[in-house]
Amino acid sequence: MEPYQILEEAKKIESKVIELRRTIHAYPELSYQEHRTAGLVSDFLRGLGVEVHENVGLKTAVMGVIRGKRKGVLALRADMDALPLNEETGLPFSSKVPGVMHACGHDAHTAMLLGVASILTKHLDEIGEVRLLFQPAEEDGGRGGALPMIEAGVMNGVDYVFGLHVMSGYPSGVLATREGPLMARPDSFKVEIVGRGGHGSAPHETIDPVYISALIINAIQGIRSRQVNPLEPFVLSVTSVHSGTKDNIIPDRAMMEGTIRTLNDNVREAVIRSFQDVVKGICEAYGAQCRIEFKENPYPVTVNDPETTREVKEVLAQIPGVEVRDVPPVLGGEDFSRFLQRAKGSFIFLGTRNERENIVYPNHSSKFTVDESSLKIGVTSLSLLAMRFSR
């Protein structure tokens, strides 16, 4: 099937895909709570005659299976969860759930994959078995939704896997990816500093955890410039500090949280080792105790298979009006990394920025939205990859 023909088919269902996206957007659900969205997905797939599997590793996980006439097995993934954020877009289909918003585009991912299902069910002669993975809890950051689905068998026998993520950093009409590492491993840490509180007028009688926290925050930035090769990309950020109750009380404890993001396991080990040494050393020097915790089971580095990705770029470049870009890695994390550990494949960014329409706010912003004209490009892309790789 020629790319322009699939694009024309995507245009015919564009309004339906947009309608689905807006419905999902208006009723966002947090990680592990995607019951309404999962129900919408299941009902829509059944309406197409697609084989539906619910509760696939998690109660809100759904897998649709389209059985074509070729022999290959391919998986396509869309995530479904939203973020704990109050929406400030002012759109007529804004979130109706206070404090919850689709600020990362998972509503668009789900709607596009339903659009792909609509197209592929009409082309059974051109595909093998295509598994549509509707994944919960991508935003969890730890165990997430991919691992339970994998443990439930969704990747058994899969030859290739592909995923698409809307990205405000690229304009509509752009598809962006790279061979090899694309996204980082996102480790999260908590540090509790235990000192000895007292009166704010007599700090010499205390072990001040607030002061010690400030020293630690400054000192760990030296890991970036002095303890790890500066040519290696990584980020170490303290994003939360909590301590104290009143202006004249030096507290007993302070708590810091943050993230370490790396693209290389050797760099990760060196950074974590240095981080622990710095924190423990400063606390010991000032007589404080510390407890350091790292979140269990963080997402791995998202690594695109080089050979597959080269072919993917060739396929996508044939879509009329589309520009395919090679991009540097980014330090965001992604649960899709676990699927790529089980089969060859690629993760691709779909540009959704439109400055003319003031669609410019970044992913995870309370004003984030997508240029809906880009959704047909996403539908076309995944449909073409399904036809090319499920051989």
C-alpha positions in Angstrom: 0.0 0.0 0.0 1.4 3.4 -1.0 2.0 5.9 1.9 -0.2 8.6 0.2 -3.1 6.1 0.1 -2.8 5.4 3.8 -2.7 9.1 4.5 -5.9 9.5 2.5 -7.5 6.8 4.6 -6.3 8.6 7.8 -7.8 11.8 6.5 -11.2 10.1 6.1 -11.3 9.1 9.8 -9.5 12.2 11.1 -12.7 13.7 12.6 -13.4 10.5 14.5 -9.8 10.4 15.8 -10.1 14.0 17.0 -13.5 13.2 18.6 -12.0 10.3 20.5 -9.1 12.4 21.6 -11.3 15.1 22.9 -13.6 12.7 24.8 -10.6 11.1 26.5 -9.1 14.5 27.2 -12.2 15.7 29.0 -12.2 12.7 31.4 -8.5 12.1 32.3 -7.5 9.4 34.7 -4.4 9.0 36.7 -2.0 6.0 36.6 -3.7 2.7 37.5 -7.2 4.4 37.4 -7.8 4.4 33.7 -11.1 2.5 33.9 -13.2 4.9 31.8 -10.6 5.1 29.1 -10.0 1.4 29.0 -13.8 0.9 28.6 -13.9 3.3 25.7 -10.9 1.5 24.1 -12.5 -1.9 24.5 -15.9 -0.8 23.2 -14.4 0.9 20.1 -12.2 -2.1 19.2 -15.1 -4.5 19.6 -17.1 -2.3 17.3 -14.4 -2.9 14.6 -14.6 -6.7 15.2 -11.1 -6.7 16.9 -10.3 -9.4 19.4 -10.1 -7.7 22.8 -8.3 -8.8 25.9 -8.9 -6.9 29.1 -7.1 -6.9 32.5 -3.9 -7.8 30.8 -1.5 -7.7 33.7 -3.4 -4.7 35.2 -7.1 -4.1 35.6 -7.0 -1.1 33.2 -4.7 -2.7 30.6 -6.2 -3.6 27.2 -4.8 -5.5 24.2 -6.5 -5.7 20.9 -5.4 -8.3 18.4 -5.9 -8.0 14.7 -5.1 -11.2 12.9 -3.9 -10.6 9.3 -2.9 -13.1 6.7 0.8 -12.7 6.9 3.1 -14.6 9.4 4.8 -11.8 11.3 3.8 -10.6 14.8 4.1 -6.9 15.6 3.0 -4.7 18.6 2.0 -1.1 18.7 1.7 0.8 22.0 -0.3 3.7 23.3 -0.3 4.9 26.9 -3.5 6.1 28.5 -2.8 7.8 31.9 -3.0 11.5 32.7 -1.1 13.8 35.1 -2.0 15.4 38.5 -2.4 18.9 37.2 -5.1 21.5 36.9 -5.7 22.3 33.3 -5.5 26.0 32.2 -6.0 25.7 28.4 -9.5 27.1 28.3 -10.5 24.6 25.6 -14.1 23.6 25.3 -13.2 20.0 26.0 -10.9 20.8 28.9 -10.6 18.4 31.8 -13.8 17.9 33.8 -11.8 16.3 36.6 -10.3 18.8 39.0 -6.6 18.3 39.5 -6.2 15.8 36.6 -5.1 16.7 33.0 -3.8 15.0 29.9 -0.8 17.3 29.8 1.5 14.8 28.1 -0.6 13.8 25.1 -1.6 10.3 26.1 -5.1 11.1 25.0 -3.8 11.7 21.5 -1.8 8.5 21.6 -4.8 6.4 22.5 -7.0 8.1 19.9 -4.4 7.6 17.2 -3.9 3.9 17.9 -7.7 3.4 17.7 -7.5 5.2 14.3 -4.8 2.7 13.3 -7.1 -0.2 14.3 -9.8 1.3 12.0 -7.3 1.3 9.1 -5.6 -2.1 9.7 -8.9 -4.0 9.9 -9.4 -3.1 6.3 -6.0 -4.4 5.2 -5.7 -7.9 6.5 -3.9 -9.1 3.4 -1.1 -6.7 4.1 -0.4 -7.4 7.8 0.4 -10.3 10.1 -0.7 -10.4 13.7 -0.8 -6.9 15.1 -1.2 -6.4 18.9 -2.5 -3.1 20.0 -1.2 -2.4 23.5 -3.1 0.2 25.5 -0.9 0.7 28.5 -1.8 2.2 31.9 0.6 4.0 34.2 3.3 5.3 32.0 3.7 8.3 34.2 4.3 6.1 37.3 8.1 6.2 36.7 8.8 2.9 38.5 7.1 -0.5 37.8 4.7 1.3 35.5 2.3 -0.4 33.2 4.6 -2.0 30.6 6.2 -4.5 32.9 2.9 -6.1 34.1 1.7 -6.3 30.5 4.9 -8.0 29.5 4.7 -10.4 32.4 1.2 -11.2 31.2 2.6 -12.3 27.8 1.8 -9.5 25.4 5.3 -9.5 23.9 5.6 -13.3 23.6 6.5 -14.1 20.0 6.6 -10.4 18.9 9.1 -9.6 16.2 8.9 -5.8 16.2 7.4 -3.1 18.5 6.7 0.6 17.8 5.5 3.6 19.7 4.7 7.2 19.0 4.8 10.2 21.4 3.5 13.7 20.7 6.2 16.3 21.3 5.7 20.1 21.6 9.3 20.7 20.7 8.8 19.9 17.1 6.4 21.5 14.6 3.5 19.6 13.1 4.6 17.7 10.0 7.8 16.5 11.7 8.6 13.0 12.8 11.8 12.7 14.9 13.8 9.8 16.1 17.3 8.4 16.3 19.2 5.1 16.2 20.4 3.9 19.6 19.7 5.5 23.0 16.8 8.0 22.7 15.6 8.6 26.2 17.1 8.3 29.6 16.9 6.1 32.7 15.0 8.2 35.3 16.2 7.4 38.8 14.4 9.1 41.6 15.9 9.7 45.1 14.8 10.8 48.5 17.3 12.0 51.1 16.3 12.5 54.8 18.7 14.5 56.9 18.3 14.0 60.6 19.9 16.6 62.8 19.1 18.2 66.1 16.6 21.0 66.3 16.5 24.1 68.6 15.9 27.8 68.7 16.7 29.9 65.7 18.7 32.3 67.8 21.1 29.6 68.9 22.1 27.6 65.8 25.4 26.6 67.4 23.4 24.4 69.8 21.8 22.5 67.0 22.7 20.3 64.0 20.8 22.3 61.4 19.4 20.0 58.6 18.3 23.1 56.5 21.9 24.4 56.3 23.2 20.9 55.6 20.6 20.5 52.8 21.8 23.7 51.2 25.4 22.4 51.3 24.4 19.1 49.7 22.4 20.8 47.0 25.4 23.0 46.0 27.9 20.2 46.4 26.2 17.6 44.2 26.3 19.9 41.3 30.0 19.3 41.3 29.4 15.7 40.2 28.4 17.1 36.8 31.5 19.1 36.3 34.2 17.5 38.4 33.5 13.8 39.0 32.0 12.5 35.7 33.2 13.0 32.2 31.5 16.3 31.1 31.0 14.9 27.6 28.6 12.3 29.1 25.0 13.5 29.1 23.2 13.3 32.4 21.1 15.4 34.7 21.0 15.6 38.5 18.2 17.8 39.9 16.9 18.4 43.4 13.2 19.2 42.8 11.7 19.2 46.3 12.9 20.3 49.7 10.7 20.2 52.9 11.6 21.2 56.4 10.6 23.2 59.3 7.4 24.7 60.7 8.2 28.3 62.0 10.6 31.1 61.6 12.3 30.7 65.0 12.6 26.9 65.1 15.5 25.0 63.6 13.9 21.7 62.8 15.2 18.2 63.5 14.7 16.9 59.9 14.8 17.9 56.3 13.7 15.9 53.3 15.0 16.3 49.7 13.7 14.6 46.6 15.0 14.7 43.0 16.0 12.9 39.9 19.1 11.5 38.2 18.8 10.9 34.5 21.4 9.0 32.5 21.8 7.3 29.1 24.6 4.9 30.1 24.7 2.3 32.9 28.4 3.0 33.6 27.7 6.7 34.0 24.6 6.0 36.2 26.7 3.8 38.6 29.4 6.5 38.8 26.8 9.3 39.4 24.9 7.4 42.1 28.1 6.4 43.8 29.4 10.0 43.9 26.0 11.2 45.0 25.9 8.9 48.0 29.5 9.8 48.9 28.8 13.5 48.8 25.6 13.3 50.8 27.1 11.0 53.5 30.3 13.0 53.7 28.6 16.3 54.3 26.2 14.8 56.9 29.1 13.2 58.7 31.1 16.4 58.7 28.3 18.3 60.5 27.2 15.5 62.8 23.9 14.6 61.1 22.5 11.3 60.0 21.1 10.6 56.6 18.9 8.1 54.9 19.1 7.8 51.1 16.5 5.9 49.1 16.2 5.3 45.3 12.9 4.4 43.7 12.8 0.7 42.9 12.7 -0.5 39.3 13.1 2.8 37.3 12.5 2.7 33.6 15.6 1.5 31.6 17.2 3.6 28.9 15.0 3.7 25.8 17.2 2.2 23.0 16.0 2.1 19.4 17.3 -0.8 17.4 19.6 0.9 14.9 18.9 -1.3 11.8 15.2 -1.2 12.4 15.2 2.6 12.9 17.1 3.2 9.7 14.3 1.4 7.9 11.6 3.2 9.9 13.0 6.6 8.8 12.9 5.4 5.1 9.3 4.4 5.5 8.1 7.6 7.2 10.0 9.9 4.8 7.6 8.7 2.1 4.5 10.2 3.8 3.5 13.3 1.8 4.2 16.5 3.6 6.3 14.9 6.4 9.8 15.8 7.4 11.8 13.1 9.2 14.5 14.4 11.5 17.4 12.8 13.3 17.5 14.1 16.8 19.9 14.0 19.8 18.8 12.0 22.9 16.6 13.6 25.5 16.8 13.0 29.3 13.1 12.3 29.8 12.2 8.7 30.8 9.8 6.4 29.0 8.1 3.1 30.0 8.2 2.1 26.3 11.9 1.2 27.0 10.7 -2.1 28.5 9.0 -3.2 25.3 12.1 -2.4 23.3 14.0 -4.8 25.6 11.8 -7.6 24.3 11.7 -7.0 20.5 13.4 -4.9 17.9 11.7 -1.6 17.3 11.7 2.2 17.5 10.2 5.0 19.5 9.3 8.1 17.5 8.4 11.7 18.3 5.4 13.3 16.5 5.6 17.1 16.2 2.5 18.9 17.4 3.7 22.5 17.7 1.8 25.2 15.8 2.9 28.7 16.6 0.2 30.3 14.4 -2.4 28.7 16.6 -0.4 29.4 19.8 0.0 25.7 20.4 3.5 26.2 21.9 3.4 25.1 25.5 5.6 22.1 26.5 4.6 18.7 27.6 3.6 18.6 31.3 2.5 22.2 31.2 -1.0 23.2 32.5 -1.5 24.9 29.1 -0.2 22.0 27.0 -2.3 20.9 24.0 -1.6 19.4 20.6 -2.2 20.5 17.0 -4.9 18.0 16.1 -4.0 18.2 12.4 -0.9 16.2 13.3 -3.0 13.2 14.5 -3.6 11.9 11.0 0.2 11.8 10.5 0.5 9.6 13.6 -2.2 7.3 12.4 -0.6 7.0 9.0 2.9 6.4 10.5 1.9 3.5 12.7 -0.3 2.0 10.0 2.6 2.0 7.6 5.0 0.5 10.1 2.5 -2.3 10.8 2.3 -3.1 7.1 6.0 -2.9 6.6 7.2 -4.9 9.6 4.5 -7.5 10.2 5.6 -9.7 7.3 
